Amino acid sequence: MARRDELLELLRPPAHRGPLIAAGAVVFTVGLALEEIRLQDELPLGVHLIVLAAAAALMYGLGVQAEPEGGRPRPSQSVLLVCGLLLLELTLLRLADVLGADGIALGSGTIMWTSLAVCAAAAYPAVRRDSAICTMIAGVAAGVAVLAAADWIFGLSQTGARWLLLLLALGFALVSLVLRGGNPRHAELMVITGGLATFAIVLLASVSAVIVAFTPFGQSAGDEVLPNFWELVVLFAGCGLVAYGAVDRVPGAAWLGVAHLAGFVVVANAGADETLLWWPLILLLLGGGAMASGLRPRRPLPPEPDGYAVERPLASRTDDEAGEPHAGGERAARDTITVRVRNDEPPGR
């Protein structure tokens, strides 16, 4: 028991060393990723698995054991948790490789169970340590698991992936509304997670268009990258993220919204004719109409109606309301109220 307590104390470093440990964790994670790539074929798979598992356990353990500050995790603790979860995903992929998966090109089933494991690992510090970034990682991992499961079971097409991403974005938005009252930071990152889902629609369409364009007999210059409905979804999501980021002062959501709008401009112009029809004309009319409505001349407001005066009996008025001066020519103190009442008892004999 004593050795266990000493080990836990070692994994709980003092707060003033947290930034140094977190910086070292980032550099170590990058170096380990380079080692895995360069020595892919030089070391046995078991050695790769042991190295990744040990590093993931160390990073994750340091992040979970760190003492929170004011009920919330310190920035250094969040960095350790992110590094640990990333290494955990690499460890699980390497484990799948050891168990018989075909190298790095893993199937949908493998991606599904590894993402579910990372989601569960991220959910623990999200709940017990109030880590908002782990809430976001759990959401992203859950979304990846849902997409991989749908592809594994049904064989997901690009249109099906778009609908599933839209449903995931709506689900994350609903979760953010639930978390908004008690956990505002978690709610903000849930909105950003939903934005990542809609932005994936643009990325998938763009990557697919590039691949098809470089294949023989691929898509021509006049083919659309995204149908009009999905362009509208991307435009609406971008405007919503920019508005949310501006109102609630969430820079990440605002920048993600800008990325949506830039992606919309790219896909809307791909294969389009040199004309104002239709998106340019619609957006110019909507934007110009909104600005004109806000800049229209203001009319003076009508005068306020006269208030109703209720005459109260003199016996119910205070000295201040009756205007009676206090001794010395000053009114009575505001915190003292004197109420006059009438005595209806018969006089004593």
Backbone torsions as a table, in degrees:
resi	resn	phi	psi	omega
1	MET	NA	-39.4	-179.1
2	ALA	-66.2	-41.0	179.8
3	ARG	-66.5	-35.3	177.4
4	ARG	-64.9	-41.7	178.2
5	ASP	-65.5	-37.7	178.0
6	GLU	-65.0	-39.5	179.4
7	LEU	-66.2	-42.1	177.8
8	LEU	-65.1	-36.1	177.5
9	GLU	-67.4	-34.4	176.8
10	LEU	-66.7	-35.1	178.3
11	LEU	-81.5	2.5	178.2
12	ARG	-119.5	76.1	-174.2
13	PRO	-69.8	161.5	178.0
14	PRO	-64.8	156.0	-173.1
15	ALA	-64.3	-35.0	-174.9
16	HIS	-71.8	-13.9	176.5
17	ARG	-96.8	-1.9	-178.4
18	GLY	-57.2	-50.0	179.9
19	PRO	-59.4	-39.0	179.4
20	LEU	-65.8	-42.9	179.9
21	ILE	-65.2	-41.0	-179.7
22	ALA	-65.2	-41.0	178.1
23	ALA	-63.1	-42.9	176.9
24	GLY	-63.8	-34.4	179.1
25	ALA	-64.7	-39.8	179.1
26	VAL	-64.2	-47.3	-179.8
27	VAL	-63.3	-41.3	-179.6
28	PHE	-64.3	-39.2	180.0
29	THR	-65.3	-42.5	178.0
30	VAL	-63.6	-43.4	178.5
31	GLY	-63.5	-37.1	178.8
32	LEU	-68.2	-36.1	176.7
33	ALA	-63.7	-41.4	176.9
34	LEU	-64.1	-39.9	178.4
35	GLU	-62.0	-40.1	-179.4
36	GLU	-66.5	-34.7	-179.2
37	ILE	-75.1	-46.2	-174.7
38	ARG	-73.4	-34.7	-177.8
39	LEU	-102.9	28.5	-178.1
40	GLN	-55.5	-45.0	-176.7
41	ASP	-103.5	-0.8	-176.8
42	GLU	-89.9	-24.7	-177.5
43	LEU	-116.8	150.7	176.0
44	PRO	-63.3	156.0	-179.5
45	LEU	-62.2	-34.3	179.5
46	GLY	-63.9	-37.7	177.9
47	VAL	-65.6	-43.6	176.0
48	HIS	-57.8	-43.5	-177.9
49	LEU	-64.4	-43.7	-178.9
50	ILE	-65.0	-42.8	-179.1
51	VAL	-63.7	-46.9	-179.6
52	LEU	-65.8	-41.1	-179.3
53	ALA	-64.4	-42.4	178.9
54	ALA	-64.0	-43.3	179.7
55	ALA	-65.7	-41.8	179.1
56	ALA	-64.3	-42.6	179.1
57	ALA	-64.3	-39.0	179.2
58	LEU	-64.6	-50.1	-178.5
59	MET	-63.2	-47.2	-178.5
60	TYR	-65.5	-41.2	178.9
61	GLY	-64.6	-41.3	176.7
62	LEU	-62.6	-40.0	-179.3
63	GLY	-69.4	-38.9	-178.8
64	VAL	-73.4	-37.3	-175.6
65	GLN	-79.4	-16.6	-177.9
66	ALA	-62.6	140.8	-179.3
67	GLU	-75.2	132.3	178.3
68	PRO	-71.7	165.1	-179.3
69	GLU	-119.1	110.1	-177.7
70	GLY	66.5	31.9	-179.9
71	GLY	84.9	-7.8	-179.5
72	ARG	-120.7	150.6	179.8
73	PRO	-68.4	146.6	175.3
74	ARG	-71.1	159.4	176.4
75	PRO	-57.1	-39.4	179.2
76	SER	-63.9	-36.1	177.6
77	GLN	-66.0	-39.4	177.8
78	SER	-63.7	-39.5	178.2
79	VAL	-62.2	-43.2	179.3
80	LEU	-63.3	-40.8	179.7
81	LEU	-65.7	-41.0	179.0
82	VAL	-64.2	-45.2	178.5
83	CYS	-62.0	-41.7	180.0
84	GLY	-64.0	-40.7	-179.4
85	LEU	-70.5	-36.7	175.7
86	LEU	-63.8	-43.9	177.8
87	LEU	-67.4	-30.8	175.9
88	LEU	-64.4	-40.9	177.3
89	GLU	-62.9	-42.8	177.2
90	LEU	-63.8	-37.7	178.6
91	THR	-63.7	-43.5	-179.5
92	LEU	-67.0	-38.0	176.3
93	LEU	-65.2	-39.1	176.4
94	ARG	-66.9	-36.4	176.0
95	LEU	-62.7	-41.9	176.3
96	ALA	-62.0	-36.2	177.2
97	ASP	-65.3	-40.2	178.7
98	VAL	-65.7	-35.9	-177.4
99	LEU	-79.3	-3.7	174.6
100	GLY	125.5	3.9	176.4
101	ALA	-69.2	156.8	-174.3
102	ASP	-88.2	79.4	173.0
103	GLY	64.1	-148.6	-177.0
104	ILE	-75.3	-30.2	-179.7
105	ALA	-75.3	81.4	-174.2
106	LEU	-85.4	155.6	179.2
107	GLY	-82.6	173.4	-178.3
108	SER	-66.0	-35.1	179.2
109	GLY	-63.9	-40.6	178.3
110	THR	-65.9	-43.8	178.3
111	ILE	-62.5	-34.4	-179.3
112	MET	-64.2	-52.6	-174.4
113	TRP	-73.8	-31.5	175.9
114	THR	-68.4	-37.8	177.9
115	SER	-67.8	-37.7	177.1
116	LEU	-64.7	-39.0	178.1
117	ALA	-64.9	-41.8	177.7
118	VAL	-66.2	-37.2	177.2
119	CYS	-60.9	-44.2	178.7
120	ALA	-65.9	-40.8	179.1
121	ALA	-65.9	-34.3	178.8
122	ALA	-77.9	-27.8	-179.2
123	ALA	-67.1	-31.3	-178.3
124	TYR	-62.7	-55.5	177.5
125	PRO	-68.6	-23.5	176.6
126	ALA	-64.3	-37.2	-178.7
127	VAL	-88.4	-47.6	-173.5
128	ARG	-80.9	-30.4	-177.9
129	ARG	-109.9	3.0	178.8
130	ASP	57.2	41.2	-178.5
131	SER	-89.7	112.8	-178.7
132	ALA	-70.8	-37.1	-179.0
133	ILE	-66.7	-31.9	175.6
134	CYS	-70.3	-31.8	173.4
135	THR	-61.5	-41.9	178.1
136	MET	-66.0	-43.2	179.0
137	ILE	-63.1	-40.8	177.4
138	ALA	-61.7	-40.5	178.1
139	GLY	-65.0	-44.0	178.8
140	VAL	-63.6	-44.0	179.6
141	ALA	-64.1	-39.0	177.7
142	ALA	-64.6	-40.9	177.8
143	GLY	-63.5	-42.5	177.7
144	VAL	-62.8	-39.7	179.2
145	ALA	-64.0	-39.5	179.0
146	VAL	-64.9	-44.7	178.7
147	LEU	-63.3	-43.1	-179.8
148	ALA	-66.2	-38.3	179.0
149	ALA	-65.3	-42.1	178.7
150	ALA	-63.9	-39.2	178.5
151	ASP	-70.1	-36.2	-179.3
152	TRP	-69.0	-37.7	-175.4
153	ILE	-87.6	-46.8	-171.3
154	PHE	-107.0	-16.0	-172.7
155	GLY	76.1	81.4	-169.2
156	LEU	-74.6	127.6	173.1
157	SER	-87.8	172.8	-179.7
158	GLN	-67.4	-37.3	176.9
159	THR	-66.0	-42.3	176.8
160	GLY	-63.5	-37.8	177.4
161	ALA	-63.8	-37.5	178.2
162	ARG	-63.3	-45.8	179.3
163	TRP	-64.0	-39.5	179.9
164	LEU	-67.5	-39.4	176.1
165	LEU	-64.0	-38.5	177.3
166	LEU	-64.6	-42.5	177.8
167	LEU	-64.2	-39.0	177.3
168	LEU	-64.0	-40.8	178.1
169	ALA	-62.2	-42.9	177.1
170	LEU	-64.6	-38.6	177.9
171	GLY	-64.3	-42.9	177.6
172	PHE	-64.7	-35.5	177.3
173	ALA	-64.6	-40.2	177.3
174	LEU	-65.9	-39.9	177.2
175	VAL	-62.7	-37.8	178.6
176	SER	-64.4	-34.4	176.9
177	LEU	-66.6	-36.3	178.1
178	VAL	-67.6	-39.0	-176.8
179	LEU	-84.2	-8.4	-171.0
180	ARG	-62.7	-37.2	-175.9
181	GLY	-71.8	-53.6	-175.3
182	GLY	-92.1	-25.7	-177.5
183	ASN	-133.9	75.9	-174.5
184	PRO	-63.4	-36.0	179.9
185	ARG	-66.9	-39.9	176.0
186	HIS	-62.0	-40.2	179.5
187	ALA	-63.6	-39.6	179.3
188	GLU	-62.0	-44.2	-179.0
189	LEU	-73.0	-24.1	173.0
190	MET	-68.6	-36.6	175.3
191	VAL	-63.4	-42.7	178.4
192	ILE	-64.5	-37.6	176.8
193	THR	-62.6	-42.5	174.5
194	GLY	-62.0	-37.2	175.9
195	GLY	-64.8	-35.3	175.8
196	LEU	-63.5	-34.7	179.0
197	ALA	-65.5	-44.8	179.0
198	THR	-71.0	-32.8	178.0
199	PHE	-68.6	-28.0	176.4
200	ALA	-63.3	-27.1	176.6
201	ILE	-61.8	-43.1	178.9
202	VAL	-67.4	-43.5	-177.3
203	LEU	-64.1	-44.6	179.7
204	LEU	-61.7	-42.4	179.6
205	ALA	-65.8	-40.5	-178.7
206	SER	-67.8	-44.7	179.6
207	VAL	-64.0	-41.9	178.4
208	SER	-63.5	-39.3	179.4
209	ALA	-65.9	-38.7	179.0
210	VAL	-66.5	-42.1	-179.8
211	ILE	-64.1	-44.4	-178.9
212	VAL	-67.7	-35.1	-178.2
213	ALA	-65.3	-28.9	-177.6
214	PHE	-97.5	9.0	175.0
215	THR	-99.3	151.6	177.3
216	PRO	-59.9	137.2	-179.2
217	PHE	58.1	36.6	179.2
218	GLY	-77.7	-164.3	-175.7
219	GLN	-69.6	147.2	-179.4
220	SER	-87.3	174.4	-177.7
221	ALA	-67.4	-20.5	-177.9
222	GLY	-91.1	-1.9	-179.5
223	ASP	-77.8	146.2	178.7
224	GLU	-82.2	142.7	174.8
225	VAL	-78.1	-42.7	178.0
226	LEU	-130.2	142.2	171.8
227	PRO	-64.7	163.2	-175.2
228	ASN	-60.4	-36.1	-179.3
229	PHE	-62.7	-42.9	-178.3
230	TRP	-74.3	-29.6	170.9
231	GLU	-62.5	-39.6	177.0
232	LEU	-64.4	-39.5	177.8
233	VAL	-61.8	-44.9	180.0
234	VAL	-65.1	-41.7	178.7
235	LEU	-63.9	-45.3	-179.7
236	PHE	-64.0	-42.7	179.1
237	ALA	-64.3	-40.7	178.7
238	GLY	-64.1	-45.8	178.4
239	CYS	-63.7	-40.1	179.5
240	GLY	-64.7	-40.7	179.2
241	LEU	-67.3	-40.0	177.5
242	VAL	-63.6	-44.1	179.1
243	ALA	-64.1	-43.5	179.4
244	TYR	-63.1	-44.5	179.2
245	GLY	-63.9	-34.1	179.4
246	ALA	-74.7	-42.9	-176.7
247	VAL	-71.9	-47.5	-178.0
248	ASP	-92.4	3.7	177.8
249	ARG	56.5	57.5	177.1
250	VAL	-117.1	95.1	-175.6
251	PRO	-59.9	-36.6	-179.2
252	GLY	-60.2	-42.9	178.4
253	ALA	-65.6	-39.0	-179.9
254	ALA	-64.6	-45.1	179.6
255	TRP	-66.7	-36.0	175.7
256	LEU	-65.2	-36.1	175.0
257	GLY	-64.2	-39.7	176.2
258	VAL	-62.0	-39.6	177.3
259	ALA	-63.5	-38.5	175.6
260	HIS	-60.0	-47.0	-177.3
261	LEU	-65.9	-37.4	176.3
262	ALA	-65.1	-41.9	176.6
263	GLY	-63.6	-36.9	177.2
264	PHE	-62.6	-42.4	179.1
265	VAL	-61.2	-39.8	-178.7
266	VAL	-67.0	-50.1	-175.2
267	VAL	-73.3	-29.3	179.1
268	ALA	-72.5	-26.3	179.8
269	ASN	-91.3	-12.6	-178.5
270	ALA	-68.0	116.4	178.7
271	GLY	73.9	11.0	-178.4
272	ALA	-83.8	153.5	176.8
273	ASP	-78.3	162.3	179.5
274	GLU	-82.1	74.6	-179.0
275	THR	-150.2	163.1	178.1
276	LEU	-80.2	-8.6	179.9
277	LEU	-85.2	134.8	-3.7
278	TRP	-115.1	-34.0	-176.0
279	TRP	-59.7	-45.9	179.7
280	PRO	-58.4	-43.6	-178.8
281	LEU	-65.8	-43.2	-179.3
282	ILE	-63.2	-45.2	-177.5
283	LEU	-69.6	-37.5	177.0
284	LEU	-63.6	-41.9	179.4
285	LEU	-67.8	-43.4	-179.8
286	LEU	-65.2	-48.3	-179.4
287	GLY	-65.8	-44.2	178.4
288	GLY	-65.2	-38.1	178.1
289	GLY	-65.4	-39.9	178.3
290	ALA	-64.9	-41.8	178.7
291	MET	-67.0	-40.8	178.4
292	ALA	-64.3	-37.6	177.8
293	SER	-64.9	-36.6	178.9
294	GLY	-75.3	-27.0	-177.9
295	LEU	-97.7	6.4	-178.0
296	ARG	-64.2	153.9	179.9
297	PRO	-59.7	140.4	-179.6
298	ARG	-89.8	138.0	176.0
299	ARG	-95.8	143.5	178.5
300	PRO	-65.7	141.2	-179.9
301	LEU	-72.5	146.4	177.8
302	PRO	-65.7	153.8	-179.8
303	PRO	-65.5	149.6	179.1
304	GLU	-70.5	141.9	178.4
305	PRO	-68.2	151.6	178.4
306	ASP	-65.7	139.2	179.0
307	GLY	-73.2	157.1	179.0
308	TYR	-84.5	126.8	178.4
309	ALA	-96.4	126.1	179.0
310	VAL	-109.7	119.7	-179.8
311	GLU	-83.4	119.4	179.5
312	ARG	-100.9	154.3	177.7
313	PRO	-60.3	148.5	-178.3
314	LEU	-62.1	-29.0	-178.2
315	ALA	-68.0	-21.3	-178.8
316	SER	-95.6	1.0	-179.0
317	ARG	-87.3	150.9	176.1
318	THR	-89.1	170.9	179.2
319	ASP	-63.0	-35.9	179.9
320	ASP	-66.0	-42.2	-178.1
321	GLU	-70.2	-34.8	179.7
322	ALA	-75.9	-15.3	176.6
323	GLY	79.2	21.3	-179.7
324	GLU	-81.0	132.9	-179.1
325	PRO	-75.2	148.9	175.8
326	HIS	-85.0	166.4	177.9
327	ALA	-58.3	133.2	-176.8
328	GLY	92.5	2.9	177.2
329	GLY	84.6	9.9	178.9
330	GLU	-111.2	153.7	176.5
331	ARG	-72.6	160.1	178.2
332	ALA	-66.3	156.8	-179.9
333	ALA	-60.5	145.6	-175.7
334	ARG	-64.9	-26.1	-177.5
335	ASP	-88.9	4.5	178.9
336	THR	-115.3	123.2	-178.2
337	ILE	-119.2	126.7	178.8
338	THR	-112.7	123.3	-179.7
339	VAL	-112.3	128.1	179.3
340	ARG	-95.2	133.9	178.0
341	VAL	-125.7	159.7	-179.8
342	ARG	-100.0	135.2	179.3
343	ASN	-94.8	111.7	-179.2
344	ASP	-96.0	6.2	179.0
345	GLU	-72.6	146.4	176.7
346	PRO	-66.2	146.9	179.8
347	PRO	-62.4	147.5	178.0
348	GLY	-70.2	151.5	179.8
349	ARG	-97.2	NA	NA
